[in-house]
Amino acid sequence: MKKSILLMLLLLAPLAAADLRAQGDRLLGTYLIEHDDVQSTVRFTRNADGRYQCQVTWVSNEPRPDGTYTLDVKNPDPSRRNVRADQVMLMENLVYDKLHNRWGQSQIYDPTSGKKYRVELSFKDDKTLVVKGMWGPFSRRIYWKKK
């Protein structure tokens, strides 16, 4: 009896993992952001370990009129200060929380200030991602539109 229960659990485990991944993968895709009259797009991807990341893929005012790009000079990581504004990594190692239907356990990077904030992501509706940045007891929500 114990062997049959164990066998059943072993057979069902991959299905449960696939279901969790499918729910978490709802985040995947490209989103439009508007901030201070500048539009940009970001893309969420999933790493091999099942965690998610978000990277800028386009900024409306890049390249500048002289053909150069703004660099991420405020990044606290010196190795990332030469990254173009349209290639900045905003979030890494996001984890999907099935119980609360949100992504978190990570930080969001603000390239305009060079600071990082705790972050939680959830959907308001099918096309609206709520990005909640937190610093101590304070928080701010912004909304990104899925393309």
C-alpha positions in Angstrom: 0.0 0.0 0.0 2.8 2.4 0.9 4.6 1.6 -2.3 1.5 2.3 -4.4 1.0 5.7 -2.7 4.6 6.6 -3.2 4.5 5.6 -6.8 1.3 7.7 -7.4 3.0 10.7 -5.8 6.1 10.2 -7.9 3.9 10.0 -11.0 1.9 13.1 -10.1 4.8 15.3 -9.1 5.8 16.3 -12.7 2.2 17.2 -13.5 2.0 19.5 -10.5 5.3 21.1 -11.4 4.1 21.6 -15.0 0.8 23.2 -13.7 2.7 25.5 -11.4 5.1 26.5 -14.3 2.1 27.1 -16.6 0.5 29.5 -14.1 3.8 31.3 -13.4 4.4 31.6 -17.2 1.4 33.9 -17.5 3.9 36.6 -16.7 6.0 35.9 -19.8 5.9 38.4 -22.6 6.4 42.0 -23.6 4.9 45.0 -21.7 4.6 48.6 -22.5 5.6 51.2 -19.9 5.0 54.9 -19.9 7.0 57.1 -17.5 7.7 60.8 -17.7 6.7 61.1 -21.4 9.1 58.2 -22.3 7.8 54.9 -23.5 9.7 51.6 -23.2 9.1 47.9 -23.5 10.3 45.2 -21.2 10.3 41.4 -21.7 9.8 38.8 -19.0 11.6 35.4 -19.6 11.9 32.3 -17.5 15.3 30.9 -16.6 16.2 27.2 -16.7 15.7 27.1 -12.9 12.1 28.3 -13.2 12.7 31.8 -11.9 11.8 34.8 -14.0 13.6 37.9 -15.1 12.7 41.2 -16.7 14.8 43.2 -19.1 14.3 46.5 -21.0 14.1 45.9 -24.8 13.3 49.3 -26.2 13.2 53.0 -25.0 11.5 55.6 -27.2 14.2 58.3 -26.8 17.1 55.9 -27.6 19.3 56.3 -29.4 19.8 60.0 -28.8 19.8 62.4 -31.8 23.6 62.2 -32.0 23.3 58.4 -32.4 24.6 57.5 -28.9 22.8 55.6 -26.2 22.3 56.5 -22.5 24.3 54.1 -20.3 23.2 52.8 -16.9 25.8 54.9 -15.1 23.9 54.9 -11.8 24.0 51.2 -11.4 25.6 50.2 -8.0 27.3 47.2 -9.8 30.3 48.7 -11.7 30.2 45.9 -14.2 26.7 47.0 -15.4 27.4 50.7 -15.8 28.2 50.3 -19.5 24.9 48.7 -20.3 22.7 50.6 -22.7 19.3 52.0 -21.4 17.5 49.8 -23.8 19.1 46.6 -22.4 19.0 47.2 -18.6 18.0 44.2 -16.4 15.2 45.4 -14.1 14.4 42.2 -12.2 16.1 38.9 -11.7 15.2 35.7 -9.8 11.5 36.3 -9.5 9.6 33.4 -7.9 6.0 32.6 -8.6 3.8 32.2 -5.4 0.9 30.0 -6.4 -0.9 30.5 -3.1 -1.1 34.3 -3.5 -1.0 34.3 -7.4 1.9 36.7 -7.6 5.6 36.9 -8.3 8.1 38.1 -5.8 11.1 37.3 -3.5 13.1 39.7 -5.6 13.9 43.3 -6.2 13.2 45.8 -9.0 16.0 48.1 -10.2 15.2 51.7 -10.9 17.8 52.9 -13.5 16.8 56.5 -13.0 18.1 56.5 -9.4 20.3 53.4 -9.3 18.3 52.0 -6.4 16.6 48.6 -5.8 13.3 48.0 -4.1 11.5 44.9 -3.0 8.9 44.0 -5.6 5.7 42.0 -6.0 3.9 41.5 -9.3 0.3 40.5 -9.9 -2.3 40.9 -12.6 -5.2 43.4 -12.3 -6.7 41.9 -15.4 -5.5 39.9 -18.4 -3.5 42.7 -19.9 -2.5 44.8 -16.8 0.4 43.9 -14.6 0.6 45.6 -11.2 4.2 46.2 -10.2 4.4 47.0 -6.5 7.7 48.4 -5.4 8.3 48.5 -1.6 10.8 50.3 0.6 10.2 49.7 4.3 6.6 50.4 5.1 6.1 52.5 1.9 5.0 51.2 -1.4 4.2 52.4 -4.9 2.2 50.7 -7.6 2.7 51.2 -11.3 0.8 49.5 -14.1 2.4 47.9 -17.2 0.3 46.9 -20.2 0.9 43.5 -21.8 1.3 43.6 -25.6 
